[in-house]
């Protein structure tokens, strides 16, 4: 049975620029980094794999793989974004910090059960910081009762 998220992994342009954003700006400590010289299939490579730890013990991980072409682009929120939970007070502080640092910063967005702000990291990924509203868990519980109906209706109408 699945117990939770260990890590999500993404490509990065430059490991140090990525570290500056995730560790220095967001405050996620660099917990591990190692070079991969050979893949499990035997292909030679020169890739760095870096892990940034979150308070719950899970990680955001990145691969810098200069020998493997990758099309970095500014992602649209609907295509790909990384959503991280924070306290409301911290979300407000990070909003100001992002604006002060000249980092693309959007929000605060009211999603009903959460409030969110958005940054763009050096790789073009959208990073969302989200704070639960006091009634978050109740709203999620109520929504879960109709989720299958909403999905089925969507499938019928699209």
C-alpha positions in Angstrom: 0.0 0.0 0.0 1.2 3.5 -0.8 2.3 5.3 2.3 3.0 8.8 0.9 5.3 10.7 -1.3 9.0 10.2 -1.0 10.1 12.5 -3.8 9.1 14.1 -7.1 11.9 14.6 -9.6 12.4 17.2 -12.3 15.1 18.2 -14.7 17.0 21.4 -14.0 19.2 23.6 -16.1 21.8 24.3 -13.5 22.0 22.6 -10.1 23.5 25.6 -8.3 20.8 28.0 -9.6 18.2 25.4 -8.6 19.8 25.2 -5.1 19.7 28.9 -4.7 16.0 29.0 -5.4 14.9 25.9 -3.4 17.3 26.3 -0.5 18.2 30.0 -0.2 14.9 31.4 -1.3 12.3 28.8 -0.3 14.2 27.4 2.7 14.3 23.7 1.7 17.6 22.3 2.8 19.8 20.4 0.3 19.7 16.9 1.9 21.5 14.8 -0.7 23.4 15.2 -4.0 25.2 12.5 -5.9 26.6 12.0 -9.4 25.3 9.3 -11.6 27.9 8.0 -14.0 26.1 5.1 -15.4 22.3 4.4 -15.7 20.8 1.1 -14.5 20.6 0.1 -18.2 24.4 0.6 -18.6 24.5 3.9 -20.5 27.3 6.2 -19.5 26.1 9.6 -18.3 27.3 12.6 -16.3 24.2 13.6 -14.2 23.8 15.2 -10.8 20.8 14.2 -8.7 20.0 16.7 -5.9 17.3 16.3 -3.1 15.7 19.2 -1.1 13.9 18.0 2.0 10.5 19.2 3.2 9.3 19.2 6.9 7.2 16.1 6.4 10.4 14.1 5.3 9.6 14.0 1.6 11.8 15.6 -1.0 11.8 17.6 -4.2 14.6 16.2 -6.4 16.3 17.5 -9.6 18.5 16.0 -12.3 21.1 18.2 -14.0 21.9 16.1 -17.1 23.9 18.1 -19.6 24.4 15.1 -21.8 20.7 14.6 -22.3 18.8 17.2 -24.3 15.7 18.6 -22.6 13.3 21.3 -23.8 13.1 23.7 -20.8 10.2 26.1 -21.2 8.1 28.3 -19.0 5.4 25.9 -17.9 1.7 26.9 -17.8 0.1 26.3 -14.4 -2.3 23.8 -15.9 0.6 21.8 -17.6 2.9 21.5 -14.6 3.3 23.1 -11.2 4.7 22.1 -7.9 2.3 22.9 -4.9 3.8 23.1 -1.5 1.9 23.6 1.8 2.8 26.4 4.1 1.1 28.3 7.0 -0.9 31.4 6.0 1.6 33.7 7.8 4.5 32.1 5.9 2.7 32.5 2.6 2.3 36.2 3.1 6.0 36.5 4.1 7.1 34.6 1.0 4.9 36.8 -1.2 6.7 39.9 0.0 10.1 38.1 -0.2 9.4 37.1 -3.8 8.4 40.5 -4.9 11.4 42.1 -3.1 13.8 39.6 -4.7 12.5 40.4 -8.2 11.2 36.8 -8.7 8.0 36.4 -10.7 5.4 36.4 -8.0 1.6 36.0 -8.5 -1.3 35.8 -6.1 -2.8 35.7 -3.6 -5.4 33.5 -5.2 -8.5 32.5 -3.4 -9.4 28.8 -4.2 -12.1 28.6 -1.5 -10.5 25.9 0.6 -6.9 27.2 0.1 -5.1 30.4 -0.7 -2.1 30.3 -3.0 0.8 32.3 -4.3 2.9 31.4 -7.3 6.6 31.8 -8.3 8.6 30.7 -11.3 11.8 28.8 -10.5 15.0 29.1 -12.6 13.9 26.1 -14.7 10.6 27.6 -15.8 8.5 25.5 -13.4 5.6 27.2 -11.5 5.9 26.7 -7.7 2.8 27.2 -5.7 2.8 27.9 -2.0 -0.6 27.1 -0.6 -2.2 27.7 2.8 -5.1 25.7 4.0 -8.2 27.6 5.1 -9.6 26.7 8.6 -12.4 24.7 7.1 -10.1 23.0 4.5 -10.6 19.4 5.8 -14.4 19.7 5.9 -14.5 21.2 2.4 -12.4 18.3 1.1 -14.6 15.8 2.9 -17.8 17.2 1.3 -16.1 17.5 -2.1 -15.0 13.9 -2.0 -18.6 12.8 -1.8 -19.4 14.2 -5.2 -16.0 13.9 -6.9 -16.9 10.7 -8.8 -20.1 12.3 -10.1 -18.3 15.4 -11.3 -15.7 13.3 -13.1 -18.4 11.1 -14.7 -20.3 14.2 -15.8 -17.1 15.7 -17.3 -16.5 12.5 -19.3 -20.0 12.5 -20.7 -19.9 16.2 -21.7 -16.4 16.6 -23.2 
